Amino acid sequence: HVMPTYQKHIKPYKSEADIIIPNHKKYDSALDVIVTYVRSKIN
């Protein structure tokens, strides 16, 4: 049930994304990516 929404709303814009968060397994790694990205933008 998620795939149609992904195909319609996310996949077409994926190439324009500044950052893609991997969140399909461990949320700790996704959080690390977000923190690193935000720190790079504010420093």
Secondary structure, 3 states (H helix, E strand, C coil): CCHHHHHHHHHHHHHHCCCCCCCCCCHHHHHHHHHHHHHHHHC
